[in-house]
Amino acid sequence: MTSVHKPLSNSTLGVSGILGHEVCESYLLFPGETALGDALRTFLYFLGLAYCFIGLSAITERFFRSMENVVKQTHDVVEIDPHTNLEVVRREKVWNYTIADITLLAFGTSFPQISLATIDALRNLGDLYAGGLGPGTLVGSAAFDLFPIHAVCVLVPKAGELKKISDLGVWVVELFWSFWAYFWLYIILKVWTPDIVTLWEALLTVLQFGLLLVHAYAQDKRWPYLSLPLARDERPEDWVPKEATSYKHVDNVDDEHSEISQIGESYGRSIVDIFSIHSENETGPIYHNVPGSDLAESSNEIHVLSLWKEQFVDALMLENAETKKLDSIYVRALRMLWQSLLAPWRLMFAFVPPCQIAHGWIAFICSLIFISGIAYVVTELTDLISCVTGINAYVIAFTALASGTSWPDLVASKIAAERQTTADSAIANITCSNSVNIYVGIGVPWLIDTAYNFIVYREPLRIQNAAGLSFSLLVFFCTSVGCISVLVLRRLTLGAELGGPKPWAWLTSVYFMLLWLIFVVLSSLKVCGVI
């Protein structure tokens, strides 16, 4: 990314479109871009932004698959049978359900926003004013998570089918910390130290993520004095129905070709399998004997190379077995066209090691690196769009960037609502992602900036457009109350948060979308100085 002069600050970018046009000499790839018309440049940059969002969706899918292998890890627990005094060895999952939802799942779906905010902070390091791109994206992402994703999830169950939260206590705890996160942000911006952030405020913001984890775990385990006295519905044995999975267990893996074929099938599963962490028994899809796991444990290099080769072969295939089964030649052509657009991303992401190696941790870390790289390109494109069009970068952040980076959240929650027998993970992903957005997504970048300013300048961090950000927080808080009230009303009247009679489901969905439009319109008008 190159520029012939220092990029404009966010405040300058939002002054006027005319000023942006006069001084915008930045370019993305080559200096000749500045000779193109503003309309063409804007179109090309938006096209590049959309293509980056496609890449984010592709790498996030691989990220989910690595998380599946991380979460399914078990360890041996040795106990003494009180009747026989013999040692009994049982397998126990390392990860707790609730902690996995808050950390791996919510953190994974929110990492595009988190990395974007962190990159924005690093780019403004040394400036006494924090960039507004990161906070704007995270607040906008929270609104997108809460309203459009709920609007989609409520329609997912079949007509008349109801899906409710089984562990209401954990959801209430997660919801409390989600609301408190945005209330806390408003206190920092307008009450405690108006328009500035101190080192202690940033540090407290990050530490509250740990309090969320402790409180949620205490509620899940029903610790006395720290948990709410809310009964938990009996969890189904398999939160993901068996008929929703297509994995075929292989007992005899002597044949190398058969083994590699099964590994490929396992790797090609949809991201729905990340939600099978909620399977109680070891016969569910998350506990099957994945050949890749045995492969990693035995350090069989031949199998590793074969599996990695399969990734590159799949990345270059434009027509698979499912595409060949399609009757319409036009649908097949569109499918192949889509695969062609994905091919560069898939080829790049094929370098990520197979997720069955080392319990998925290597693929997990590599996926984070790729997501951060794409987020960096997104921040550069956003600066260019704001520069060329004169649109305030904050408006772009909580609309286009928030929607694009929140797409993995939408996909994850939709699949959970569709394939799980309860609504726990679908709704928990929304509330937990919003908490992660503040405590980690904003807390960590602010901690970096405030620590640097404190050490170098002995000055606090000032927030650009703090008035617009705090106004957006107020609007979000008010509309959030309206959203949660409807969910509670559905619980009391229909007995479930998701599904139900289609007319009521559609009415709820439209209502949620209207709340999102209210947030976007009012926040945009405030930033533009209209209100």
C-alpha positions as CSV (number, residue, x, y, z in Angstrom):
1,M,0.0,0.0,0.0
2,T,1.6,3.3,-1.1
3,S,0.8,6.9,-0.7
4,V,2.6,9.9,-2.1
5,H,1.9,11.9,1.1
6,K,0.8,11.3,4.6
7,P,-2.7,9.9,4.7
8,L,-5.5,12.2,5.8
9,S,-6.7,11.8,9.4
10,N,-10.2,10.6,10.1
11,S,-11.3,14.1,11.1
12,T,-10.0,15.6,7.8
13,L,-11.6,12.9,5.8
14,G,-15.0,13.8,7.2
15,V,-14.8,17.5,6.6
16,S,-16.2,17.6,3.1
17,G,-16.3,15.7,-0.1
18,I,-14.8,18.6,-2.0
19,L,-11.7,18.8,0.2
20,G,-11.3,15.0,0.0
21,H,-11.3,15.2,-3.8
22,E,-8.8,18.0,-3.9
23,V,-6.1,16.5,-1.7
24,C,-6.7,12.7,-2.2
25,E,-3.6,11.6,-3.9
26,S,-3.4,8.2,-2.1
27,Y,-3.4,5.0,-4.1
28,L,-3.6,1.3,-3.4
29,L,-1.4,-0.4,-6.1
30,F,0.1,2.2,-8.5
31,P,0.3,6.0,-8.9
32,G,-1.8,5.8,-12.0
33,E,-4.9,5.2,-9.9
34,T,-5.1,8.9,-9.1
35,A,-5.6,9.7,-12.8
36,L,-8.8,7.6,-12.8
37,G,-12.2,9.3,-12.3
38,D,-13.5,9.5,-8.7
39,A,-16.6,7.4,-9.6
40,L,-14.4,4.7,-11.2
41,R,-12.0,4.7,-8.2
42,T,-14.9,4.5,-5.8
43,F,-16.4,1.5,-7.7
44,L,-13.1,-0.3,-7.8
45,Y,-12.4,0.2,-4.2
46,F,-15.8,-1.0,-3.1
47,L,-15.4,-4.0,-5.4
48,G,-12.1,-4.7,-3.7
49,L,-13.7,-4.3,-0.3
50,A,-16.4,-6.8,-1.2
51,Y,-13.8,-9.3,-2.4
52,C,-12.0,-8.9,0.9
53,F,-15.2,-9.8,2.7
54,I,-15.5,-12.9,0.6
55,G,-12.0,-13.8,1.6
56,L,-12.8,-13.2,5.3
57,S,-15.8,-15.6,5.0
58,A,-13.5,-18.3,3.3
59,I,-10.8,-18.1,5.9
60,T,-13.3,-17.9,8.8
61,E,-14.7,-21.2,7.6
62,R,-11.3,-22.8,7.9
63,F,-10.9,-21.1,11.2
64,F,-14.1,-22.8,12.5
65,R,-12.8,-26.1,11.4
66,S,-9.6,-25.6,13.4
67,M,-11.7,-24.6,16.4
68,E,-13.6,-27.8,16.1
69,N,-10.5,-29.8,16.6
70,V,-9.3,-27.6,19.4
71,V,-12.6,-27.9,21.3
72,K,-13.0,-31.6,20.9
73,Q,-9.7,-32.3,22.7
74,T,-10.1,-34.6,25.7
75,H,-7.9,-35.8,28.5
76,D,-7.8,-38.9,30.7
77,V,-9.2,-38.5,34.2
78,V,-8.2,-41.2,36.7
79,E,-10.7,-42.0,39.5
80,I,-10.9,-44.6,42.2
81,D,-14.1,-46.7,42.2
82,P,-15.3,-46.5,45.9
83,H,-16.8,-50.0,45.6
84,T,-13.9,-51.9,44.0
85,N,-11.0,-49.6,44.9
86,L,-9.9,-50.0,41.3
87,E,-8.7,-47.2,39.1
88,V,-11.2,-46.0,36.5
89,V,-10.0,-44.0,33.5
90,R,-12.6,-41.9,31.7
91,R,-12.3,-39.3,28.9
92,E,-13.3,-35.8,29.7
93,K,-13.4,-32.7,27.5
94,V,-10.9,-30.1,28.2
95,W,-13.2,-27.2,27.2
96,N,-16.4,-26.3,29.1
97,Y,-19.5,-25.6,26.9
98,T,-20.0,-22.0,28.1
99,I,-16.3,-21.0,28.0
100,A,-15.9,-22.5,24.5
101,D,-18.9,-20.3,23.3
102,I,-17.5,-17.1,24.9
103,T,-13.8,-17.6,23.9
104,L,-13.3,-19.7,20.8
105,L,-16.6,-19.3,19.1
106,A,-17.3,-15.6,19.9
107,F,-13.7,-14.6,19.6
108,G,-13.4,-16.5,16.3
109,T,-16.4,-14.8,14.7
110,S,-15.4,-11.4,16.0
111,F,-11.7,-11.6,15.1
112,P,-12.1,-9.7,11.8
113,Q,-13.4,-6.7,13.7
114,I,-10.8,-7.2,16.5
115,S,-7.9,-7.3,14.1
116,L,-9.2,-4.3,12.1
117,A,-9.4,-2.3,15.3
118,T,-6.0,-3.4,16.5
119,I,-4.4,-2.5,13.1
120,D,-6.2,0.9,13.2
121,A,-4.7,1.5,16.6
122,L,-1.2,0.5,15.5
123,R,-1.4,2.8,12.5
124,N,-2.3,5.7,14.8
125,L,0.4,4.8,17.3
126,G,2.1,8.0,18.5
127,D,-0.9,10.2,17.7
128,L,-2.6,11.7,20.7
129,Y,-5.9,11.0,19.0
130,A,-7.2,7.5,18.6
131,G,-8.6,6.5,15.2
132,G,-12.3,6.1,15.0
133,L,-12.3,3.3,12.4
134,G,-11.9,0.5,14.9
135,P,-14.5,1.6,17.6
136,G,-16.9,2.6,14.8
137,T,-16.7,-0.8,13.2
138,L,-17.1,-2.6,16.6
139,V,-20.2,-0.6,17.6
140,G,-21.7,-1.0,14.2
141,S,-20.9,-4.7,14.3
142,A,-22.7,-5.0,17.7
143,A,-25.8,-3.5,16.1
144,F,-25.6,-5.8,13.1
145,D,-25.1,-8.8,15.4
146,L,-28.1,-7.9,17.6
147,F,-30.6,-6.9,15.0
148,P,-30.1,-8.5,11.5
149,I,-28.7,-11.7,12.9
150,H,-31.6,-12.1,15.3
151,A,-33.9,-11.3,12.4
152,V,-32.4,-14.1,10.3
153,C,-32.3,-16.7,13.2
154,V,-35.9,-16.2,14.2
155,L,-37.0,-17.3,10.7
156,V,-34.7,-20.3,10.4
157,P,-36.7,-23.0,12.2
158,K,-39.4,-24.7,10.2
159,A,-43.0,-23.3,10.4
160,G,-44.4,-24.0,13.8
161,E,-41.0,-25.3,15.2
162,L,-39.9,-23.6,18.4
163,K,-36.3,-23.4,19.6
164,K,-35.6,-22.0,23.0
165,I,-32.6,-21.3,25.2
166,S,-32.1,-24.3,27.5
167,D,-29.7,-22.6,30.0
168,L,-31.5,-19.3,30.6
169,G,-29.2,-18.5,33.5
170,V,-26.0,-18.5,31.4
171,W,-27.8,-16.4,28.7
172,V,-28.8,-13.8,31.3
173,V,-25.3,-13.5,32.6
174,E,-23.9,-13.1,29.1
175,L,-26.6,-10.6,28.3
176,F,-25.8,-8.6,31.4
177,W,-22.1,-8.3,30.5
178,S,-23.0,-7.5,26.9
179,F,-25.2,-4.5,28.0
180,W,-22.7,-3.5,30.7
181,A,-19.9,-3.4,28.1
182,Y,-21.6,-0.6,26.1
183,F,-22.7,1.2,29.2
184,W,-19.1,1.1,30.4
185,L,-17.9,2.5,27.2
186,Y,-20.3,5.4,27.4
187,I,-19.1,6.1,31.0
188,I,-15.5,6.3,29.8
189,L,-16.4,8.6,26.9
190,K,-18.8,11.0,28.5
191,V,-18.9,10.6,32.3
192,W,-15.7,9.5,33.9
193,T,-13.1,11.2,31.7
194,P,-15.0,12.9,28.9
195,D,-13.5,12.5,25.4
196,I,-10.3,10.8,26.6
197,V,-9.2,7.3,27.7
198,T,-6.7,6.8,30.4
199,L,-4.4,3.8,30.8
200,W,-6.4,2.5,33.8
201,E,-9.7,2.7,31.9
202,A,-8.3,0.7,29.0
203,L,-6.8,-1.8,31.4
204,L,-10.1,-2.2,33.3
205,T,-11.9,-2.7,30.0
206,V,-9.7,-5.7,29.1
207,L,-9.8,-7.2,32.6
208,Q,-13.6,-7.2,32.5
209,F,-13.4,-9.9,29.9
210,G,-11.9,-12.2,32.5
211,L,-14.8,-11.3,34.9
212,L,-17.2,-12.3,32.2
213,L,-15.5,-15.7,31.8
214,V,-15.5,-16.3,35.6
215,H,-19.1,-15.2,36.0
216,A,-20.4,-17.3,33.1
217,Y,-18.4,-20.4,34.3
218,A,-19.8,-19.9,37.8
219,Q,-23.3,-19.7,36.4
220,D,-22.8,-22.8,34.3
221,K,-21.5,-24.8,37.3
222,R,-24.2,-23.2,39.6
223,W,-21.7,-21.9,42.1
224,P,-23.4,-20.6,45.3
225,Y,-23.5,-16.8,45.7
226,L,-22.1,-16.2,42.2
227,S,-24.9,-17.8,40.1
228,L,-28.5,-16.9,39.5
229,P,-31.2,-19.3,40.9
230,L,-32.5,-20.1,37.4
231,A,-33.3,-23.7,36.6
232,R,-31.5,-25.2,33.6
233,D,-33.6,-27.3,31.1
234,E,-32.3,-30.7,30.5
235,R,-29.7,-30.6,27.8
236,P,-30.3,-33.0,24.9
237,E,-27.8,-35.7,24.5
238,D,-26.9,-34.3,21.1
239,W,-27.4,-30.6,20.5
240,V,-26.7,-31.3,16.8
241,P,-29.1,-34.0,15.6
242,K,-27.5,-37.1,14.2
243,E,-29.4,-36.7,10.9
244,A,-27.8,-33.3,10.4
245,T,-24.4,-34.9,10.1
246,S,-23.0,-36.8,7.2
247,Y,-19.8,-38.2,8.5
248,K,-19.2,-41.9,8.0
249,H,-17.1,-43.6,10.7
250,V,-14.3,-45.8,9.5
251,D,-13.2,-48.6,11.8
252,N,-10.6,-50.1,9.5
253,V,-8.1,-47.5,8.3
254,D,-5.5,-49.9,6.9
255,D,-6.1,-48.8,3.4
256,E,-4.3,-45.5,2.9
257,H,-6.4,-44.3,0.0
258,S,-9.6,-44.9,2.0
259,E,-8.1,-43.1,5.0
260,I,-7.1,-40.0,3.0
261,S,-10.5,-40.0,1.3
262,Q,-12.2,-39.9,4.6
263,I,-9.9,-37.2,5.9
264,G,-10.9,-35.1,2.8
265,E,-14.6,-35.7,3.6
266,S,-14.0,-34.6,7.2
267,Y,-12.1,-31.5,6.1
268,G,-14.9,-30.6,3.6
269,R,-17.7,-30.6,6.2
270,S,-19.6,-27.4,6.8
271,I,-18.8,-25.1,9.7
272,V,-21.9,-26.4,11.5
273,D,-19.6,-29.0,13.1
274,I,-18.1,-26.3,15.4
275,F,-21.4,-26.4,17.3
276,S,-21.2,-30.2,17.9
277,I,-19.0,-29.3,20.8
278,H,-22.3,-29.6,22.7
279,S,-22.5,-33.4,22.2
280,E,-22.5,-35.2,25.5
281,N,-21.5,-38.7,24.3
282,E,-18.4,-39.8,22.4
283,T,-20.4,-41.2,19.6
284,G,-21.5,-37.9,18.3
285,P,-19.9,-36.1,15.3
286,I,-17.4,-34.3,17.4
287,Y,-16.0,-37.4,19.0
288,H,-15.6,-39.7,16.0
289,N,-12.2,-41.1,15.4
290,V,-10.9,-38.5,12.9
291,P,-8.0,-40.1,11.0
292,G,-6.3,-36.8,10.9
293,S,-6.0,-36.7,14.7
294,D,-4.4,-40.1,14.9
295,L,-2.3,-39.0,12.0
296,A,-1.0,-36.0,14.0
297,E,-0.4,-38.0,17.1
298,S,1.6,-40.7,15.3
299,S,3.6,-38.0,13.4
300,N,3.0,-39.9,10.1
301,E,4.6,-37.5,7.6
302,I,3.3,-39.4,4.6
303,H,-0.3,-38.9,5.7
304,V,0.3,-35.3,6.6
305,L,1.7,-34.5,3.1
306,S,-1.2,-36.4,1.5
307,L,-3.7,-34.4,3.5
308,W,-2.0,-31.1,2.6
309,K,-1.9,-32.1,-1.0
310,E,-5.7,-32.6,-0.9
311,Q,-6.2,-29.0,0.2
312,F,-4.4,-27.7,-2.9
313,V,-6.2,-30.1,-5.2
314,D,-9.6,-29.0,-3.7
315,A,-8.7,-25.3,-4.0
316,L,-8.1,-25.7,-7.8
317,M,-11.2,-27.7,-8.5
318,L,-14.0,-25.6,-10.0
319,E,-16.5,-28.4,-10.3
320,N,-17.0,-30.9,-7.5
321,A,-19.4,-33.9,-7.1
322,E,-22.3,-31.6,-5.9
323,T,-21.9,-29.3,-8.9
324,K,-22.1,-32.2,-11.3
325,K,-25.4,-33.4,-9.8
326,L,-27.1,-30.1,-10.6
327,D,-29.6,-30.5,-13.5
328,S,-29.6,-26.9,-14.7
329,I,-26.6,-25.9,-16.8
330,Y,-27.1,-22.3,-15.8
331,V,-27.0,-23.1,-12.1
332,R,-23.8,-25.2,-12.7
333,A,-22.3,-22.3,-14.6
334,L,-23.0,-19.8,-11.8
335,R,-21.7,-22.3,-9.3
336,M,-18.4,-22.7,-11.3
337,L,-18.2,-18.9,-11.7
338,W,-18.5,-18.5,-7.9
339,Q,-15.8,-21.2,-7.4
340,S,-13.6,-19.3,-9.9
341,L,-14.0,-16.1,-7.7
342,L,-13.1,-18.1,-4.6
343,A,-10.2,-19.9,-6.3
344,P,-7.5,-17.3,-5.4
345,W,-8.5,-17.2,-1.8
346,R,-8.8,-21.0,-1.5
347,L,-5.4,-21.4,-3.1
348,M,-3.9,-19.0,-0.7
349,F,-5.6,-20.5,2.4
350,A,-4.5,-24.0,1.3
351,F,-1.1,-23.1,2.8
352,V,-2.8,-23.2,6.2
353,P,-1.7,-26.6,7.7
354,P,-4.5,-29.2,8.0
355,C,-6.7,-28.6,11.0
356,Q,-6.3,-32.2,12.2
357,I,-2.6,-31.5,13.1
358,A,-1.8,-30.7,16.7
359,H,-5.4,-30.6,17.7
360,G,-6.0,-27.7,15.3
361,W,-3.8,-25.2,17.1
362,I,-1.5,-24.6,14.1
363,A,-4.3,-24.0,11.7
364,F,-6.0,-21.8,14.4
365,I,-3.0,-19.5,14.6
366,C,-2.3,-19.4,10.9
367,S,-6.0,-18.5,10.2
368,L,-5.7,-15.6,12.6
369,I,-2.6,-14.4,10.7
370,F,-4.5,-14.5,7.4
371,I,-7.5,-12.7,8.9
372,S,-5.3,-10.0,10.2
373,G,-3.7,-9.5,6.7
374,I,-7.1,-9.2,5.1
375,A,-8.2,-6.7,7.8
376,Y,-5.1,-4.6,7.0
377,V,-6.2,-4.4,3.4
378,V,-9.7,-3.5,4.4
379,T,-8.5,-0.6,6.5
380,E,-6.4,0.7,3.6
381,L,-9.4,0.4,1.2
382,T,-11.7,2.2,3.7
383,D,-9.3,5.1,4.0
384,L,-9.2,5.4,0.2
385,I,-13.0,5.2,-0.1
386,S,-13.3,8.0,2.5
387,C,-10.6,10.0,0.8
388,V,-12.1,9.8,-2.7
389,T,-15.8,10.2,-1.8
390,G,-15.5,12.5,1.2
391,I,-17.8,10.2,3.2
392,N,-16.9,10.2,6.9
393,A,-14.8,7.2,7.7
394,Y,-17.0,6.6,10.8
395,V,-20.1,6.2,8.7
396,I,-18.3,3.6,6.5
397,A,-17.1,1.8,9.6
398,F,-20.4,1.2,11.3
399,T,-22.3,0.4,8.0
400,A,-20.2,-1.3,5.3
401,L,-17.3,-2.5,7.4
402,A,-19.5,-3.6,10.3
403,S,-21.8,-5.6,8.0
404,G,-18.9,-7.2,6.0
405,T,-16.8,-8.2,9.0
406,S,-19.9,-9.5,10.9
407,W,-20.8,-11.9,8.1
408,P,-19.1,-14.8,9.9
409,D,-21.3,-14.1,12.9
410,L,-24.4,-14.3,10.7
411,V,-23.3,-17.6,9.1
412,A,-22.4,-19.1,12.5
413,S,-25.6,-18.1,14.2
414,K,-27.8,-19.1,11.3
415,I,-26.3,-22.6,11.1
416,A,-26.6,-23.0,14.9
417,A,-30.3,-22.0,14.7
418,E,-30.9,-24.3,11.8
419,R,-29.0,-27.4,13.0
420,Q,-29.1,-27.4,16.8
421,T,-32.1,-28.6,18.8
422,T,-31.8,-25.5,21.1
423,A,-31.2,-21.8,20.6
424,D,-28.3,-21.5,23.0
425,S,-25.3,-21.2,20.7
426,A,-27.2,-19.2,18.1
427,I,-28.1,-16.5,20.6
428,A,-25.0,-16.9,22.8
429,N,-22.8,-16.2,19.8
430,I,-24.6,-12.9,19.3
431,T,-24.4,-11.7,23.0
432,C,-20.9,-13.0,23.5
433,S,-19.6,-11.5,20.3
434,N,-20.9,-8.1,21.4
435,S,-19.1,-8.5,24.8
436,V,-15.8,-9.5,23.0
437,N,-16.1,-6.5,20.7
438,I,-15.8,-4.1,23.6
439,Y,-13.6,-5.9,26.2
440,V,-11.1,-7.2,23.7
441,G,-11.9,-5.5,20.4
442,I,-11.8,-1.9,21.8
443,G,-10.0,-2.6,25.1
444,V,-6.8,-4.1,23.6
445,P,-6.3,-1.4,20.9
446,W,-6.9,1.3,23.5
447,L,-4.6,-0.4,26.0
448,I,-1.8,-0.4,23.3
449,D,-2.4,3.3,22.5
450,T,-2.7,4.5,26.1
451,A,0.3,2.6,27.2
452,Y,2.4,4.1,24.4
453,N,1.2,7.6,25.1
454,F,1.7,7.2,28.8
455,I,5.3,6.0,28.4
456,V,6.3,8.4,25.6
457,Y,4.2,11.5,26.1
458,R,2.7,11.2,29.6
459,E,-0.6,12.1,28.0
460,P,-3.9,10.3,27.9
461,L,-5.5,9.1,24.7
462,R,-8.0,11.5,23.1
463,I,-11.0,10.1,21.1
464,Q,-11.9,11.5,17.7
465,N,-15.6,12.1,17.2
466,A,-16.4,11.0,20.8
467,A,-19.7,12.8,20.5
468,G,-20.8,10.7,17.5
469,L,-19.6,7.5,19.1
470,S,-21.3,8.2,22.4
471,F,-24.5,9.1,20.6
472,S,-24.4,5.8,18.7
473,L,-24.0,4.0,22.0
474,L,-27.1,5.6,23.4
475,V,-29.1,4.7,20.3
476,F,-27.8,1.2,20.4
477,F,-28.7,0.8,24.1
478,C,-32.2,2.0,23.6
479,T,-32.9,-0.1,20.5
480,S,-31.3,-3.1,22.3
481,V,-33.9,-2.8,25.1
482,G,-36.6,-3.0,22.4
483,C,-34.9,-6.1,20.9
484,I,-34.4,-8.0,24.1
485,S,-38.0,-7.1,25.3
486,V,-39.4,-8.8,22.2
487,L,-37.3,-11.9,22.9
488,V,-38.6,-12.1,26.4
489,L,-42.1,-11.5,25.2
490,R,-41.7,-14.4,22.8
491,R,-40.4,-16.6,25.6
492,L,-43.5,-15.8,27.8
493,T,-46.1,-16.2,25.0
494,L,-44.7,-18.7,22.6
495,G,-42.3,-20.5,24.9
496,A,-39.3,-20.0,22.8
497,E,-37.1,-17.2,21.4
498,L,-36.7,-18.6,17.8
499,G,-39.3,-20.0,15.4
500,G,-43.0,-20.4,15.9
501,P,-45.9,-19.6,13.5
502,K,-44.5,-18.0,10.4
503,P,-46.6,-14.8,10.6
504,W,-45.2,-14.0,14.0
505,A,-41.7,-15.0,13.0
506,W,-41.8,-12.7,10.0
507,L,-43.3,-9.8,12.1
508,T,-40.5,-10.2,14.7
509,S,-37.9,-10.3,11.9
510,V,-39.1,-7.1,10.3
511,Y,-39.2,-5.4,13.7
512,F,-35.6,-6.3,14.3
513,M,-34.5,-5.0,10.9
514,L,-36.4,-1.7,11.6
515,L,-34.4,-1.3,14.8
516,W,-31.2,-1.7,12.8
517,L,-32.3,0.9,10.3
518,I,-33.1,3.3,13.1
519,F,-29.6,2.8,14.5
520,V,-27.8,3.3,11.2
521,V,-29.9,6.4,10.2
522,L,-29.7,8.2,13.5
523,S,-26.0,7.5,13.9
524,S,-25.2,8.6,10.3
525,L,-27.2,11.8,10.8
526,K,-25.3,12.6,14.0
527,V,-21.9,12.0,12.5
528,C,-22.8,14.2,9.5
529,G,-23.9,17.0,11.8
530,V,-27.6,17.0,10.8
531,I,-28.8,16.3,14.4
